[in-house]
Amino acid sequence: MDQINAVTFGFMARRGEWETETCKSSLKIMKKRCGATHVILPIVVTQKTPQSTVIDWQAETVLSDLEVIQLIHYAKDIGLSVILKPMVNVADGTWRAHINFFDHDVPCEPKWSEWFSSYEAYILHYAAIAEKTQCEMFVVGCELVNSDRREAQWRELIAKTRNSYAGQITYNCDKYQEDHVAWWDDLDVISSSGYYPIDQWESELVRIEQVVKRYNKPFFFCEVGCPSRKGSQYLPNDWQLNGSVDRSAQKAWYDKMFAACQKYPWVKGFGIWDWKADVYPLELADNDTDYAIYGKKAEKVIKKYFEEK
């Protein structure tokens, strides 16, 4: 697998936002300022609650197929490889990792089989688009922690996905879950969300290395990121952490993350989190406390690393 120097672009975009000139300009700026070779395009849909079995992937607010296809083509036209990443959020604000059902079917209760049936329709639809547009990689799921134990259903879905898409397939497991997924052997690439505290990177990489060796698969961090707020370098996964703007904390986290990963040649890339389809004005970068990197100290760290790899 080639090195993946990627940025996740346009997270939470809604219908119409990917077809604007503003979006295209933002993508072009991202490529130039970050030195990215890849872009990760997330298609975000919702289900009502963690126990809902219907995924509303055909809602009127969801990005249209046409604008998804057109943005993939535009990304390729400006020299980016594309990773297509369908994602499920919960409408009530619960994190997707908490989507869960009983292990055994119980009458009158929501079931894993019902949820996977809805999820399968969603995934196979976008797998077909990934094939049609020749995306370089397809992410079959993201941070669905409680579903990870449903090995048979994931294997079945991956097999069906291969009937729709001929490229590389990965699953983006959550942080600390790399050694709790038993079906990596059915995938082409292992990937995870690398939101590890600044002082824990070394120990976590030692742990992940055992997984990579066991399955003998390529690995990259499909998500990595840290907000630019005070204290976030120690809790980079906490998007609700209160804190004042601290661009140095974000930069220090990226410095440490890249330095640690450079010691492990099996780390074949990163999906930086994140870059918006409608990016804030550059002069407001110093006021932003989110994960965005545009115009911040971390952006230069990322560009330097990407251009040297």
Secondary structure as GFF3:
##gff-version 3
##sequence-region A 1 309
A	DSSP	beta_strand	4	9	.	.	.	ID=ss1
A	DSSP	three_ten_helix	17	19	.	.	.	ID=ss2
A	DSSP	alpha_helix	21	34	.	.	.	ID=ss3
A	DSSP	beta_strand	38	47	.	.	.	ID=ss4
A	DSSP	alpha_helix	65	77	.	.	.	ID=ss5
A	DSSP	beta_strand	81	90	.	.	.	ID=ss6
A	DSSP	three_ten_helix	96	98	.	.	.	ID=ss7
A	DSSP	alpha_helix	112	132	.	.	.	ID=ss8
A	DSSP	beta_strand	137	142	.	.	.	ID=ss9
A	DSSP	three_ten_helix	145	147	.	.	.	ID=ss10
A	DSSP	alpha_helix	151	164	.	.	.	ID=ss11
A	DSSP	beta_strand	168	173	.	.	.	ID=ss12
A	DSSP	three_ten_helix	178	180	.	.	.	ID=ss13
A	DSSP	three_ten_helix	184	186	.	.	.	ID=ss14
A	DSSP	beta_strand	189	193	.	.	.	ID=ss15
A	DSSP	alpha_helix	201	215	.	.	.	ID=ss16
A	DSSP	beta_strand	219	224	.	.	.	ID=ss17
A	DSSP	alpha_helix	247	261	.	.	.	ID=ss18
A	DSSP	beta_strand	267	275	.	.	.	ID=ss19
A	DSSP	three_ten_helix	282	287	.	.	.	ID=ss20
A	DSSP	alpha_helix	297	308	.	.	.	ID=ss21
###
